[in-house]
Amino acid sequence: MLARSFLLAGLLLTGCGSGIDDPGPTVFAASSLTDVLPALAEAWSEQSGTEPILVFGGSNHLAAQLHDGAPVDAFLTADPGLIPVGVVDVHFASNHLVLAVPAGNPAQVTGPDDLGRDDLRVAVCAAEVPCGRATHALGLPLSPDTEEISVRAVVTRLVLDEADVGIVYATDVLVVEGIDEVPGTDLTSAGVEYRAAPLTAAGNRFVDFLVSDAALGILRNHGFSE
């Protein structure tokens, strides 16, 4: 799928690549939606005839852009506390955490108890972002070497072999080459809920699509649950 790429305030911004010229809604989305949202946007374009502009980043950073007046039609996040006051948001997907390692598991990580090993480089999300809050709520023996601003930053550490183990979303290990889930360590008790907040009429139409059967099918295909 072709895509146009731009930079906006240091964040990744893309068109869904449908070849449609009509401007569509600008959508701010948590980085953990990086792989599924282009597929949703393509389906939206086929239905609506407009091409969304997608901006990905850590939820806190996106919320700061909103606060500063960035022109946004919809905000997709796993942190409902960041949604502007008075905006009616909707649930559209769920995700959960897993223990992940670089491909092949070179450090021989066997389970969550290994997170306390002094010889391991451990990467997790910072506590102020949704993946970090869910991670810390697990009560695991964490002694992280790095706390990242988004789950995709943790994924990058693992892919580049800059960490021996990390806690990421289940959907990340499904789509990112170079990382594996540690078998038998599915942390299903640590889940997050994605909320979609429409900020304009155009955003409202896009959010309506996100809760449609067509969108749900795409989300399921990418490993998300209801």
Phi and psi in degrees as GROMACS dihedral restraints (atoms count N, CA, C in turn):
[ dihedral_restraints ]
;  ai    aj    ak    al  type     phi  dphi    fc
    3     4     5     6     1   -76.8    20    10
    4     5     6     7     1   152.2    20    10
    6     7     8     9     1  -148.9    20    10
    7     8     9    10     1   147.4    20    10
    9    10    11    12     1   -94.2    20    10
   10    11    12    13     1   140.1    20    10
   12    13    14    15     1  -123.0    20    10
   13    14    15    16     1   140.5    20    10
   15    16    17    18     1  -140.1    20    10
   16    17    18    19     1   170.0    20    10
   18    19    20    21     1  -116.5    20    10
   19    20    21    22     1   134.3    20    10
   21    22    23    24     1  -134.2    20    10
   22    23    24    25     1   111.0    20    10
   24    25    26    27     1    53.7    20    10
   25    26    27    28     1    38.7    20    10
   27    28    29    30     1    77.0    20    10
   28    29    30    31     1     8.9    20    10
   30    31    32    33     1  -110.5    20    10
   31    32    33    34     1   156.5    20    10
   33    34    35    36     1   -76.8    20    10
   34    35    36    37     1   128.7    20    10
   36    37    38    39     1  -130.8    20    10
   37    38    39    40     1   127.1    20    10
   39    40    41    42     1  -137.9    20    10
   40    41    42    43     1   152.2    20    10
   42    43    44    45     1   -85.0    20    10
   43    44    45    46     1   159.1    20    10
   45    46    47    48     1   -76.3    20    10
   46    47    48    49     1    -9.2    20    10
   48    49    50    51     1    82.1    20    10
   49    50    51    52     1    24.7    20    10
   51    52    53    54     1   -82.2    20    10
   52    53    54    55     1   -10.8    20    10
   54    55    56    57     1    85.3    20    10
   55    56    57    58     1     3.9    20    10
   57    58    59    60     1   -84.8    20    10
   58    59    60    61     1   133.1    20    10
   60    61    62    63     1   -89.7    20    10
   61    62    63    64     1   -23.2    20    10
   63    64    65    66     1   -63.7    20    10
   64    65    66    67     1   132.0    20    10
   66    67    68    69     1   -66.8    20    10
   67    68    69    70     1   135.3    20    10
   69    70    71    72     1  -112.9    20    10
   70    71    72    73     1  -169.0    20    10
   72    73    74    75     1   -68.3    20    10
   73    74    75    76     1   145.7    20    10
   75    76    77    78     1   -90.4    20    10
   76    77    78    79     1   125.0    20    10
   78    79    80    81     1  -119.8    20    10
   79    80    81    82     1   120.5    20    10
   81    82    83    84     1   -90.6    20    10
   82    83    84    85     1   129.8    20    10
   84    85    86    87     1  -140.3    20    10
   85    86    87    88     1   142.9    20    10
   87    88    89    90     1   -57.5    20    10
   88    89    90    91     1   147.3    20    10
   90    91    92    93     1   -62.5    20    10
   91    92    93    94     1   -23.8    20    10
   93    94    95    96     1   -70.5    20    10
   94    95    96    97     1    -6.1    20    10
   96    97    98    99     1  -100.2    20    10
   97    98    99   100     1     9.1    20    10
   99   100   101   102     1   -57.0    20    10
  100   101   102   103     1   -36.6    20    10
  102   103   104   105     1   -87.2    20    10
  103   104   105   106     1   -35.7    20    10
  105   106   107   108     1   -84.9    20    10
  106   107   108   109     1   -32.8    20    10
  108   109   110   111     1   -65.3    20    10
  109   110   111   112     1   -37.5    20    10
  111   112   113   114     1   -58.1    20    10
  112   113   114   115     1   -36.9    20    10
  114   115   116   117     1   -67.3    20    10
  115   116   117   118     1   -39.6    20    10
  117   118   119   120     1   -65.2    20    10
  118   119   120   121     1   -40.6    20    10
  120   121   122   123     1   -65.4    20    10
  121   122   123   124     1   -36.7    20    10
  123   124   125   126     1   -65.3    20    10
  124   125   126   127     1   -42.2    20    10
  126   127   128   129     1   -64.5    20    10
  127   128   129   130     1   -38.8    20    10
  129   130   131   132     1   -62.2    20    10
  130   131   132   133     1   -42.9    20    10
  132   133   134   135     1   -62.2    20    10
  133   134   135   136     1   -41.0    20    10
  135   136   137   138     1   -63.5    20    10
  136   137   138   139     1   -32.1    20    10
  138   139   140   141     1   -83.9    20    10
  139   140   141   142     1   -38.8    20    10
  141   142   143   144     1  -102.0    20    10
  142   143   144   145     1   -22.4    20    10
  144   145   146   147     1    80.9    20    10
  145   146   147   148     1    10.6    20    10
  147   148   149   150     1  -125.7    20    10
  148   149   150   151     1   154.0    20    10
  150   151   152   153     1  -108.4    20    10
  151   152   153   154     1   114.9    20    10
  153   154   155   156     1   -68.9    20    10
  154   155   156   157     1   153.2    20    10
  156   157   158   159     1  -104.9    20    10
  157   158   159   160     1   124.1    20    10
  159   160   161   162     1  -108.5    20    10
  160   161   162   163     1   129.5    20    10
  162   163   164   165     1  -122.7    20    10
  163   164   165   166     1   120.3    20    10
  165   166   167   168     1  -110.1    20    10
  166   167   168   169     1   147.4    20    10
  168   169   170   171     1   177.1    20    10
  169   170   171   172     1   178.6    20    10
  171   172   173   174     1   -63.0    20    10
  172   173   174   175     1   141.3    20    10
  174   175   176   177     1   -57.2    20    10
  175   176   177   178     1   -39.5    20    10
  177   178   179   180     1   -63.0    20    10
  178   179   180   181     1   -41.6    20    10
  180   181   182   183     1   -68.1    20    10
  181   182   183   184     1   -39.5    20    10
  183   184   185   186     1   -63.9    20    10
  184   185   186   187     1   -41.9    20    10
  186   187   188   189     1   -62.3    20    10
  187   188   189   190     1   -35.8    20    10
  189   190   191   192     1   -64.6    20    10
  190   191   192   193     1   -38.2    20    10
  192   193   194   195     1   -62.5    20    10
  193   194   195   196     1   -41.9    20    10
  195   196   197   198     1   -60.7    20    10
  196   197   198   199     1   -45.7    20    10
  198   199   200   201     1   -60.9    20    10
  199   200   201   202     1   -32.9    20    10
  201   202   203   204     1   -83.0    20    10
  202   203   204   205     1     1.9    20    10
  204   205   206   207     1    95.3    20    10
  205   206   207   208     1    18.1    20    10
  207   208   209   210     1   -59.9    20    10
  208   209   210   211     1   138.7    20    10
  210   211   212   213     1   -75.6    20    10
  211   212   213   214     1    98.8    20    10
  213   214   215   216     1  -126.5    20    10
  214   215   216   217     1   139.3    20    10
  216   217   218   219     1   -97.5    20    10
  217   218   219   220     1   -30.2    20    10
  219   220   221   222     1  -150.0    20    10
  220   221   222   223     1   146.0    20    10
  222   223   224   225     1  -125.0    20    10
  223   224   225   226     1   121.2    20    10
  225   226   227   228     1  -112.9    20    10
  226   227   228   229     1   120.8    20    10
  228   229   230   231     1  -150.9    20    10
  229   230   231   232     1   159.0    20    10
  231   232   233   234     1   -98.9    20    10
  232   233   234   235     1     9.4    20    10
  234   235   236   237     1  -121.1    20    10
  235   236   237   238     1    94.7    20    10
  237   238   239   240     1   -63.2    20    10
  238   239   240   241     1   -21.0    20    10
  240   241   242   243     1   -67.7    20    10
  241   242   243   244     1   -14.3    20    10
  243   244   245   246     1   -92.5    20    10
  244   245   246   247     1    -8.1    20    10
  246   247   248   249     1   -74.1    20    10
  247   248   249   250     1   134.1    20    10
  249   250   251   252     1   -54.3    20    10
  250   251   252   253     1   141.9    20    10
  252   253   254   255     1   -59.6    20    10
  253   254   255   256     1   134.0    20    10
  255   256   257   258     1    92.0    20    10
  256   257   258   259     1    -9.5    20    10
  258   259   260   261     1   -86.3    20    10
  259   260   261   262     1   128.9    20    10
  261   262   263   264     1   -86.0    20    10
  262   263   264   265     1   114.4    20    10
  264   265   266   267     1  -106.0    20    10
  265   266   267   268     1   166.6    20    10
  267   268   269   270     1  -132.3    20    10
  268   269   270   271     1   149.1    20    10
  270   271   272   273     1   -77.2    20    10
  271   272   273   274     1   136.4    20    10
  273   274   275   276     1  -134.3    20    10
  274   275   276   277     1    -9.6    20    10
  276   277   278   279     1  -168.2    20    10
  277   278   279   280     1   162.9    20    10
  279   280   281   282     1  -132.3    20    10
  280   281   282   283     1   159.8    20    10
  282   283   284   285     1  -148.1    20    10
  283   284   285   286     1   168.6    20    10
  285   286   287   288     1  -147.6    20    10
  286   287   288   289     1   167.2    20    10
  288   289   290   291     1   -89.7    20    10
  289   290   291   292     1   153.9    20    10
  291   292   293   294     1  -139.8    20    10
  292   293   294   295     1   161.0    20    10
  294   295   296   297     1   -88.9    20    10
  295   296   297   298     1   125.8    20    10
  297   298   299   300     1  -125.7    20    10
  298   299   300   301     1   152.3    20    10
  300   301   302   303     1  -139.0    20    10
  301   302   303   304     1   162.2    20    10
  303   304   305   306     1   -59.0    20    10
  304   305   306   307     1   151.8    20    10
  306   307   308   309     1   -50.8    20    10
  307   308   309   310     1   132.6    20    10
  309   310   311   312     1    89.4    20    10
  310   311   312   313     1   -10.0    20    10
  312   313   314   315     1    52.3    20    10
  313   314   315   316     1    59.8    20    10
  315   316   317   318     1   -60.9    20    10
  316   317   318   319     1   -27.5    20    10
  318   319   320   321     1   -88.3    20    10
  319   320   321   322     1     2.2    20    10
  321   322   323   324     1    56.5    20    10
  322   323   324   325     1    49.9    20    10
  324   325   326   327     1   -73.9    20    10
  325   326   327   328     1   132.6    20    10
  327   328   329   330     1  -111.9    20    10
  328   329   330   331     1   -19.6    20    10
  330   331   332   333     1   178.7    20    10
  331   332   333   334     1  -180.0    20    10
  333   334   335   336     1   -57.4    20    10
  334   335   336   337     1   -30.8    20    10
  336   337   338   339     1   -62.5    20    10
  337   338   339   340     1   -23.8    20    10
  339   340   341   342     1   -69.8    20    10
  340   341   342   343     1   -13.8    20    10
  342   343   344   345     1   -62.6    20    10
  343   344   345   346     1   -19.0    20    10
  345   346   347   348     1   -90.1    20    10
  346   347   348   349     1    -0.4    20    10
  348   349   350   351     1   -68.5    20    10
  349   350   351   352     1   132.2    20    10
  351   352   353   354     1   -68.9    20    10
  352   353   354   355     1   -23.5    20    10
  354   355   356   357     1   -86.3    20    10
  355   356   357   358     1    -3.9    20    10
  357   358   359   360     1   -98.4    20    10
  358   359   360   361     1   142.7    20    10
  360   361   362   363     1   -91.9    20    10
  361   362   363   364     1   114.0    20    10
  363   364   365   366     1  -107.6    20    10
  364   365   366   367     1   130.2    20    10
  366   367   368   369     1  -119.9    20    10
  367   368   369   370     1   130.2    20    10
  369   370   371   372     1  -138.4    20    10
  370   371   372   373     1   171.1    20    10
  372   373   374   375     1   -78.7    20    10
  373   374   375   376     1   150.3    20    10
  375   376   377   378     1   -65.1    20    10
  376   377   378   379     1   150.1    20    10
  378   379   380   381     1   -62.9    20    10
  379   380   381   382     1   -21.8    20    10
  381   382   383   384     1   -84.0    20    10
  382   383   384   385     1    -3.3    20    10
  384   385   386   387     1  -110.8    20    10
  385   386   387   388     1   158.4    20    10
  387   388   389   390     1   -54.9    20    10
  388   389   390   391     1   -45.1    20    10
  390   391   392   393     1   -65.0    20    10
  391   392   393   394     1   -31.4    20    10
  393   394   395   396     1   -71.6    20    10
  394   395   396   397     1   -41.6    20    10
  396   397   398   399     1   -62.8    20    10
  397   398   399   400     1   -42.6    20    10
  399   400   401   402     1   -65.2    20    10
  400   401   402   403     1   -37.1    20    10
  402   403   404   405     1   -63.4    20    10
  403   404   405   406     1   -49.5    20    10
  405   406   407   408     1   -67.9    20    10
  406   407   408   409     1   -26.6    20    10
  408   409   410   411     1   -69.9    20    10
  409   410   411   412     1   -14.9    20    10
  411   412   413   414     1   -70.8    20    10
  412   413   414   415     1   -23.3    20    10
  414   415   416   417     1    71.9    20    10
  415   416   417   418     1    26.0    20    10
  417   418   419   420     1   -78.5    20    10
  418   419   420   421     1   161.4    20    10
  420   421   422   423     1   -75.5    20    10
  421   422   423   424     1    70.1    20    10
  423   424   425   426     1   -80.8    20    10
  424   425   426   427     1   134.6    20    10
  426   427   428   429     1  -141.4    20    10
  427   428   429   430     1    69.1    20    10
  429   430   431   432     1   -67.7    20    10
  430   431   432   433     1   143.9    20    10
  432   433   434   435     1   -87.3    20    10
  433   434   435   436     1   -22.0    20    10
  435   436   437   438     1  -149.6    20    10
  436   437   438   439     1   140.9    20    10
  438   439   440   441     1  -122.0    20    10
  439   440   441   442     1   112.9    20    10
  441   442   443   444     1   -96.1    20    10
  442   443   444   445     1   159.7    20    10
  444   445   446   447     1   -81.1    20    10
  445   446   447   448     1    -9.5    20    10
  447   448   449   450     1  -155.0    20    10
  448   449   450   451     1   160.0    20    10
  450   451   452   453     1   -66.3    20    10
  451   452   453   454     1   -31.1    20    10
  453   454   455   456     1   -67.6    20    10
  454   455   456   457     1   -27.7    20    10
  456   457   458   459     1   -68.7    20    10
  457   458   459   460     1   -36.0    20    10
  459   460   461   462     1   -64.8    20    10
  460   461   462   463     1   -44.1    20    10
  462   463   464   465     1   -57.5    20    10
  463   464   465   466     1   -44.1    20    10
  465   466   467   468     1   -60.5    20    10
  466   467   468   469     1   -41.7    20    10
  468   469   470   471     1   -57.1    20    10
  469   470   471   472     1   -42.3    20    10
  471   472   473   474     1   -69.2    20    10
  472   473   474   475     1   -44.8    20    10
  474   475   476   477     1   -61.3    20    10
  475   476   477   478     1   -38.6    20    10
  477   478   479   480     1   -85.0    20    10
  478   479   480   481     1     4.5    20    10
  480   481   482   483     1    59.9    20    10
  481   482   483   484     1    34.9    20    10
  483   484   485   486     1   -97.0    20    10
  484   485   486   487     1     1.5    20    10
  486   487   488   489     1  -147.1    20    10
  487   488   489   490     1   148.0    20    10
  489   490   491   492     1   -89.2    20    10
  490   491   492   493     1   -24.5    20    10
  492   493   494   495     1  -157.7    20    10
  493   494   495   496     1   148.9    20    10
  495   496   497   498     1  -152.3    20    10
  496   497   498   499     1   165.9    20    10
  498   499   500   501     1  -112.2    20    10
  499   500   501   502     1   118.5    20    10
  501   502   503   504     1  -133.3    20    10
  502   503   504   505     1  -178.7    20    10
  504   505   506   507     1   -82.1    20    10
  505   506   507   508     1   151.7    20    10
  507   508   509   510     1   -56.6    20    10
  508   509   510   511     1   -36.4    20    10
  510   511   512   513     1   -66.2    20    10
  511   512   513   514     1   -27.6    20    10
  513   514   515   516     1   -64.8    20    10
  514   515   516   517     1   -44.1    20    10
  516   517   518   519     1   -72.1    20    10
  517   518   519   520     1   -16.6    20    10
  519   520   521   522     1   -75.6    20    10
  520   521   522   523     1   -29.9    20    10
  522   523   524   525     1  -116.9    20    10
  523   524   525   526     1   -14.5    20    10
  525   526   527   528     1  -100.7    20    10
  526   527   528   529     1   121.5    20    10
  528   529   530   531     1   -74.4    20    10
  529   530   531   532     1   143.6    20    10
  531   532   533   534     1   101.9    20    10
  532   533   534   535     1    -1.3    20    10
  534   535   536   537     1  -133.8    20    10
  535   536   537   538     1   151.8    20    10
  537   538   539   540     1  -129.3    20    10
  538   539   540   541     1   152.9    20    10
  540   541   542   543     1   -83.9    20    10
  541   542   543   544     1   138.5    20    10
  543   544   545   546     1   -71.9    20    10
  544   545   546   547     1   120.6    20    10
  546   547   548   549     1   -57.0    20    10
  547   548   549   550     1   138.4    20    10
  549   550   551   552     1    76.6    20    10
  550   551   552   553     1    13.5    20    10
  552   553   554   555     1  -122.4    20    10
  553   554   555   556     1    31.0    20    10
  555   556   557   558     1   -63.5    20    10
  556   557   558   559     1   117.8    20    10
  558   559   560   561     1   -94.9    20    10
  559   560   561   562     1    62.0    20    10
  561   562   563   564     1   -65.2    20    10
  562   563   564   565     1   -19.4    20    10
  564   565   566   567     1   -71.8    20    10
  565   566   567   568     1   -16.2    20    10
  567   568   569   570     1  -103.3    20    10
  568   569   570   571     1    91.8    20    10
  570   571   572   573     1  -115.7    20    10
  571   572   573   574     1   161.7    20    10
  573   574   575   576     1  -129.7    20    10
  574   575   576   577     1   155.0    20    10
  576   577   578   579     1  -120.0    20    10
  577   578   579   580     1   125.1    20    10
  579   580   581   582     1   -87.8    20    10
  580   581   582   583     1   134.0    20    10
  582   583   584   585     1  -118.6    20    10
  583   584   585   586     1   143.2    20    10
  585   586   587   588     1  -115.0    20    10
  586   587   588   589     1   123.8    20    10
  588   589   590   591     1  -113.2    20    10
  589   590   591   592     1   112.2    20    10
  591   592   593   594     1   -79.2    20    10
  592   593   594   595     1   133.1    20    10
  594   595   596   597     1  -112.2    20    10
  595   596   597   598     1   -11.2    20    10
  597   598   599   600     1  -144.0    20    10
  598   599   600   601     1   175.0    20    10
  600   601   602   603     1   -62.3    20    10
  601   602   603   604     1   -40.0    20    10
  603   604   605   606     1   -63.9    20    10
  604   605   606   607     1   -39.6    20    10
  606   607   608   609     1   -65.1    20    10
  607   608   609   610     1   -35.9    20    10
  609   610   611   612     1   -64.0    20    10
  610   611   612   613     1   -39.1    20    10
  612   613   614   615     1   -66.0    20    10
  613   614   615   616     1   -39.0    20    10
  615   616   617   618     1   -67.4    20    10
  616   617   618   619     1   -41.2    20    10
  618   619   620   621     1   -64.9    20    10
  619   620   621   622     1   -38.5    20    10
  621   622   623   624     1   -57.7    20    10
  622   623   624   625     1   -38.5    20    10
  624   625   626   627     1   -65.8    20    10
  625   626   627   628     1   -37.5    20    10
  627   628   629   630     1   -61.4    20    10
  628   629   630   631     1   -24.3    20    10
  630   631   632   633     1  -101.9    20    10
  631   632   633   634     1    14.0    20    10
  633   634   635   636     1   -83.9    20    10
  634   635   636   637     1   164.3    20    10
  636   637   638   639     1   -61.7    20    10
  637   638   639   640     1   -36.9    20    10
  639   640   641   642     1   -62.7    20    10
  640   641   642   643     1   -44.0    20    10
  642   643   644   645     1   -67.6    20    10
  643   644   645   646     1   -39.6    20    10
  645   646   647   648     1   -60.4    20    10
  646   647   648   649     1   -39.3    20    10
  648   649   650   651     1   -62.3    20    10
  649   650   651   652     1   -41.7    20    10
  651   652   653   654     1   -64.9    20    10
  652   653   654   655     1   -43.8    20    10
  654   655   656   657     1   -61.2    20    10
  655   656   657   658     1   -43.0    20    10
  657   658   659   660     1   -63.3    20    10
  658   659   660   661     1   -39.5    20    10
  660   661   662   663     1   -62.8    20    10
  661   662   663   664     1   -24.0    20    10
  663   664   665   666     1   -98.6    20    10
  664   665   666   667     1    10.3    20    10
  666   667   668   669     1    93.3    20    10
  667   668   669   670     1     2.2    20    10
  669   670   671   672     1   -83.5    20    10
  670   671   672   673     1   156.0    20    10
  672   673   674   675     1  -117.1    20    10
  673   674   675   676     1   172.6    20    10
